[in-house]
Amino acid sequence: MHIELPEKRYYGIGEVAKAFHVNTSLIRFWEKEFDVLKPKKNAKGNRKFTPDDIKNLKLIYHLVKERGFTLEGAKIHLKEEKQKTLNNFEIITKLEDVKAQLIKIKEQL
């Protein structure tokens, strides 16, 4: 899945949910379920996600929504094989970005 977010230090939960095409409640649920998600909260309690949080959300989304892992399976997979999964996921993400750019170039021709 290709996520398009502008380069920023912090993203609101609405921006994140819109980018992933999910409800904000799912993002909040995943925050409770997965220890790797730790968005900062301001005085009002609004969540602010960092680029690292977005990277972890992409990985969780990939495991749960695209590969069909259960939440428990995704948690175990993240703990046991996080580095290997992260490396593979980064390669897939880069290839998807290259594909998107090539499609854009093809459309411009």
ROROSE-698264 format. One record per residue: residue in one letter; y, x, z of N, C-alpha, C in turn. Coordinates in steps of 0.02 Angstrom, whole numbers, plus 50000, padded with zeros to 5 digits. Layout:
BEGIN
KEMI, resn, npy, npx, npz, capy, capx, capz, cpy, cpx, cpz
KEMI, a, Y, X, Z, Y, X, Z, Y, X, Z
...
//
This chain:
BEGIN
KEMI, resn, npy, npx, npz, capy, capx, capz, cpy, cpx, cpz
KEMI, m, 49941, 50042, 50000, 50000, 50000, 50000, 50062, 50044, 50000
KEMI, h, 50108, 50028, 49957, 50169, 50067, 49952, 50224, 50031, 49992
KEMI, i, 50250, 50064, 50043, 50301, 50036, 50086, 50368, 50066, 50066
KEMI, e, 50417, 50023, 50054, 50484, 50047, 50036, 50532, 50033, 50093
KEMI, l, 50550, 50085, 50128, 50600, 50081, 50181, 50652, 50136, 50169
KEMI, p, 50715, 50122, 50182, 50765, 50175, 50174, 50755, 50229, 50226
KEMI, e, 50780, 50289, 50211, 50774, 50344, 50259, 50822, 50332, 50317
KEMI, k, 50795, 50319, 50375, 50835, 50307, 50435, 50799, 50337, 50495
KEMI, r, 50835, 50343, 50550, 50804, 50367, 50611, 50765, 50312, 50646
KEMI, y, 50792, 50251, 50643, 50760, 50195, 50678, 50759, 50133, 50633
KEMI, y, 50705, 50095, 50638, 50698, 50033, 50600, 50687, 49976, 50649
KEMI, g, 50717, 49919, 50635, 50706, 49860, 50676, 50639, 49829, 50659
KEMI, i, 50614, 49788, 50704, 50549, 49757, 50694, 50549, 49711, 50634
KEMI, g, 50605, 49679, 50620, 50610, 49635, 50562, 50603, 49673, 50497
KEMI, e, 50635, 49731, 50493, 50631, 49774, 50433, 50559, 49796, 50422
KEMI, v, 50528, 49816, 50477, 50459, 49842, 50473, 50411, 49787, 50451
KEMI, a, 50417, 49728, 50481, 50373, 49672, 50464, 50383, 49653, 50391
KEMI, k, 50444, 49652, 50368, 50458, 49634, 50298, 50428, 49685, 50251
KEMI, a, 50434, 49749, 50268, 50407, 49803, 50225, 50331, 49798, 50219
KEMI, f, 50298, 49779, 50274, 50225, 49774, 50275, 50200, 49705, 50254
KEMI, h, 50246, 49658, 50243, 50229, 49589, 50225, 50184, 49556, 50278
KEMI, v, 50203, 49565, 50341, 50168, 49534, 50397, 50220, 49503, 50444
KEMI, n, 50196, 49464, 50492, 50240, 49434, 50541, 50258, 49486, 50595
KEMI, t, 50316, 49475, 50626, 50336, 49520, 50680, 50287, 49516, 50739
KEMI, s, 50256, 49459, 50747, 50208, 49452, 50802, 50148, 49498, 50793
KEMI, l, 50128, 49511, 50731, 50072, 49557, 50718, 50092, 49628, 50737
KEMI, i, 50154, 49647, 50721, 50178, 49714, 50739, 50178, 49722, 50815
KEMI, r, 50203, 49670, 50850, 50204, 49673, 50924, 50133, 49677, 50951
KEMI, f, 50087, 49639, 50921, 50017, 49640, 50943, 49986, 49709, 50934
KEMI, w, 49997, 49739, 50875, 49970, 49806, 50863, 50001, 49856, 50911
KEMI, e, 50064, 49846, 50929, 50096, 49892, 50977, 50059, 49891, 51044
KEMI, k, 50037, 49831, 51064, 49999, 49825, 51127, 49929, 49854, 51122
KEMI, e, 49899, 49846, 51063, 49830, 49866, 51054, 49820, 49941, 51041
KEMI, f, 49867, 49972, 51006, 49860, 50042, 50987, 49909, 50086, 51025
KEMI, d, 49881, 50136, 51059, 49922, 50181, 51100, 49969, 50225, 51059
KEMI, v, 49952, 50236, 50996, 49993, 50281, 50954, 50061, 50250, 50936
KEMI, l, 50067, 50185, 50942, 50131, 50151, 50927, 50172, 50147, 50991
KEMI, k, 50229, 50182, 50990, 50273, 50182, 51048, 50345, 50176, 51026
KEMI, p, 50365, 50117, 51002, 50435, 50110, 50981, 50481, 50113, 51041
KEMI, k, 50540, 50137, 51029, 50590, 50139, 51082, 50619, 50069, 51089
KEMI, k, 50642, 50053, 51150, 50673, 49988, 51162, 50743, 50000, 51189
KEMI, n, 50790, 49960, 51164, 50858, 49966, 51190, 50866, 49923, 51252
KEMI, a, 50927, 49917, 51277, 50939, 49880, 51339, 50920, 49806, 51332
KEMI, k, 50927, 49779, 51273, 50908, 49709, 51262, 50833, 49699, 51253
KEMI, g, 50797, 49754, 51245, 50724, 49750, 51234, 50705, 49750, 51161
KEMI, n, 50753, 49760, 51116, 50737, 49762, 51045, 50700, 49827, 51028
KEMI, r, 50647, 49820, 50989, 50607, 49878, 50970, 50640, 49915, 50913
KEMI, k, 50640, 49982, 50919, 50665, 50025, 50866, 50609, 50074, 50848
KEMI, f, 50585, 50069, 50786, 50529, 50110, 50764, 50554, 50173, 50729
KEMI, t, 50524, 50229, 50746, 50541, 50293, 50716, 50498, 50303, 50653
KEMI, p, 50515, 50352, 50611, 50472, 50367, 50553, 50400, 50383, 50573
KEMI, d, 50389, 50415, 50631, 50321, 50428, 50654, 50284, 50363, 50669
KEMI, d, 50320, 50315, 50699, 50290, 50250, 50712, 50270, 50216, 50646
KEMI, i, 50313, 50223, 50596, 50299, 50193, 50531, 50237, 50224, 50500
KEMI, k, 50231, 50290, 50506, 50172, 50325, 50480, 50109, 50300, 50515
KEMI, n, 50112, 50291, 50581, 50054, 50265, 50618, 50040, 50192, 50599
KEMI, l, 50092, 50153, 50589, 50082, 50084, 50567, 50049, 50081, 50499
KEMI, k, 50069, 50126, 50453, 50037, 50128, 50387, 49962, 50142, 50394
KEMI, l, 49946, 50189, 50438, 49876, 50207, 50449, 49838, 50148, 50479
KEMI, i, 49866, 50115, 50528, 49834, 50057, 50559, 49825, 50002, 50507
KEMI, y, 49878, 49989, 50468, 49874, 49937, 50416, 49818, 49954, 50367
KEMI, h, 49815, 50017, 50346, 49763, 50038, 50299, 49693, 50025, 50328
KEMI, l, 49683, 50045, 50390, 49617, 50037, 50420, 49599, 49963, 50429
KEMI, v, 49645, 49924, 50456, 49629, 49855, 50473, 49632, 49808, 50413
KEMI, k, 49685, 49811, 50375, 49694, 49763, 50321, 49661, 49784, 50255
KEMI, e, 49663, 49848, 50239, 49636, 49870, 50174, 49563, 49889, 50178
KEMI, r, 49543, 49922, 50231, 49473, 49944, 50237, 49431, 49896, 50277
KEMI, g, 49462, 49847, 50311, 49424, 49795, 50345, 49395, 49815, 50413
KEMI, f, 49424, 49864, 50445, 49401, 49884, 50512, 49419, 49829, 50562
KEMI, t, 49378, 49822, 50614, 49398, 49780, 50670, 49448, 49820, 50711
KEMI, l, 49483, 49788, 50757, 49531, 49825, 50799, 49496, 49878, 50839
KEMI, e, 49439, 49862, 50868, 49401, 49911, 50907, 49378, 49968, 50863
KEMI, g, 49354, 49952, 50803, 49332, 50003, 50757, 49389, 50049, 50736
KEMI, a, 49447, 50020, 50725, 49506, 50060, 50706, 49527, 50105, 50763
KEMI, k, 49524, 50080, 50825, 49542, 50121, 50883, 49495, 50181, 50889
KEMI, i, 49430, 50168, 50883, 49381, 50221, 50888, 49391, 50272, 50831
KEMI, h, 49401, 50246, 50771, 49411, 50290, 50714, 49473, 50334, 50723
KEMI, l, 49526, 50305, 50749, 49587, 50344, 50760, 49576, 50398, 50813
KEMI, k, 49539, 50383, 50865, 49527, 50432, 50918, 49482, 50489, 50894
KEMI, e, 49427, 50470, 50862, 49377, 50520, 50844, 49395, 50561, 50782
KEMI, e, 49422, 50528, 50732, 49433, 50562, 50668, 49506, 50558, 50646
KEMI, k, 49552, 50560, 50693, 49622, 50549, 50675, 49647, 50600, 50624
KEMI, q, 49634, 50664, 50635, 49661, 50715, 50590, 49632, 50708, 50520
KEMI, k, 49567, 50697, 50515, 49535, 50689, 50449, 49561, 50627, 50414
KEMI, t, 49565, 50571, 50451, 49590, 50509, 50423, 49663, 50516, 50402
KEMI, l, 49703, 50549, 50444, 49774, 50558, 50429, 49783, 50600, 50366
KEMI, n, 49744, 50654, 50358, 49748, 50696, 50298, 49730, 50656, 50236
KEMI, n, 49674, 50618, 50240, 49653, 50578, 50182, 49706, 50525, 50166
KEMI, f, 49733, 50494, 50218, 49782, 50442, 50207, 49846, 50469, 50176
KEMI, e, 49867, 50529, 50197, 49927, 50560, 50169, 49916, 50576, 50095
KEMI, i, 49857, 50598, 50077, 49841, 50613, 50007, 49844, 50549, 49966
KEMI, i, 49813, 50495, 49992, 49814, 50431, 49958, 49885, 50406, 49949
KEMI, t, 49926, 50412, 50001, 49995, 50389, 49998, 50034, 50428, 49945
KEMI, k, 50026, 50493, 49943, 50061, 50533, 49893, 50039, 50514, 49822
KEMI, l, 49974, 50502, 49813, 49950, 50482, 49747, 49978, 50414, 49727
KEMI, e, 49984, 50368, 49775, 50013, 50302, 49760, 50086, 50309, 49741
KEMI, d, 50122, 50354, 49774, 50192, 50366, 49757, 50199, 50394, 49686
KEMI, v, 50155, 50441, 49669, 50156, 50469, 49601, 50141, 50415, 49550
KEMI, k, 50092, 50372, 49566, 50075, 50318, 49520, 50134, 50271, 49511
KEMI, a, 50168, 50253, 49565, 50226, 50209, 49560, 50282, 50240, 49518
KEMI, q, 50293, 50305, 49526, 50344, 50339, 49487, 50325, 50341, 49413
KEMI, l, 50261, 50353, 49399, 50239, 50354, 49329, 50245, 50285, 49296
KEMI, i, 50230, 50233, 49334, 50238, 50165, 49308, 50312, 50151, 49293
KEMI, k, 50356, 50174, 49338, 50428, 50164, 49328, 50451, 50200, 49264
KEMI, i, 50427, 50262, 49255, 50445, 50300, 49195, 50419, 50265, 49132
KEMI, k, 50358, 50240, 49135, 50328, 50206, 49078, 50369, 50144, 49059
KEMI, e, 50392, 50107, 49109, 50432, 50047, 49097, 50500, 50064, 49065
KEMI, q, 50527, 50123, 49082, 50591, 50142, 49055, 50587, 50165, 48982
KEMI, l, 50528, 50183, 48960, 50519, 50207, 48891, 50522, 50150, 48841
//
